[in-house]
Amino acid sequence: MDKIGALTKNLLYEKVAVIHNKETVAYVYVEKSLSDTDKLERAFMLTNSINDAWWNNEEVTKMVTGACRSTSTGDMVLIGTKKYMCEAVGWKEVE
């Protein structure tokens, strides 16, 4: 990526961490302008395998080696200093 592309990415996007069993499995780039709920939903969608492995998504940086399951209930996403747990329906902020 060229310098202008990297600068634009840093200005428009933020990196959120996806955590499975206390291990960061991925970083996902989401638009800064989205609400936290929309960022969580985007991270969830991008770390689920549907037609292809989730780590092949352009917005995702996989942090573990080998295959990794999709994000599901009980997993967490860290946005800045706020941590959210995936529930059966929606998200809950946790400490």
N, C-alpha and C positions, 0 to 999 in steps of 0.2 A: 504494500500500500504506500502510495506517495505521501509526502508531508502534508499536503493540502487535504487529502482524503483522511489521514489520521487526525488532523486538527478538526475537521468537520465532524468526524465520528465522536471525538471527545466533547465537542460543543453540544451536539444534539442527542447523544446517547449516554447512558450510565450502565455500569457493569453491576449486576446483582449476582449473588452466590446462591447456588442450589445445593442443599445439604441433605444427604441420605445417611442415616445412622451416624450422625456426628462427623461425617466426612464431606468436605466440599467436593462434589463430583463434577461441577460445571460452573462456568461463568456465562451469563447470558446478557447480551447487550439489548437494552430496552430504551425506548424514547423517553427522555427526561420529562417531556411535557405530559406524559400519562399520569393518571392517578395511581396511588399505590395498588389499589385493587386491579387496575388494568395491567400494571407491571407484573403482578403476581400471576394473573391469568396468562399473560404472554410467556412468562418463564415456564409455567406449567405446560402450556401447549408446545413450546419449543423443546422441552425435555421429555416428550412422550413419543415413542416410536409408533407410527401408524403405517405408512407405506415404505418407510426407510428408517434406518437407525437414527435416533434423535441427534447424535453427535455429528451427523453430516449436515445439520442446519448451519447456514452461514453465520448466524448471530450467536452461535454457541461455541465455547471453548471447553472441550472435555478435559478434566483434570485427573482422571484415573486411567489406568491401563486396562485393556481388555474390554469385554462387553459390560454393560451397566444397564440395570433395569430402568424403566420409566419412572418419573416422579409420581408419587401417589400419597394417599392418606398417611399422615404422620411425618412426612418429609417437611423440610423447612426451606424458606427463601429469605435471604438477608438483603434488605434494601437500605443502604447506608448503615445506620445503627439500629434499625428496627428489624426484628426477626418475626416471621410469620410461619405458623404451622398450617399445613394443608389438612383440612377436615373433610368429612364425607361430602359436605356441601359448603364451599367457600373456604375462608381463611380466618385464623385467629391470631392476633398479635400475642407474642409470648415474651417473657423476660429472659 
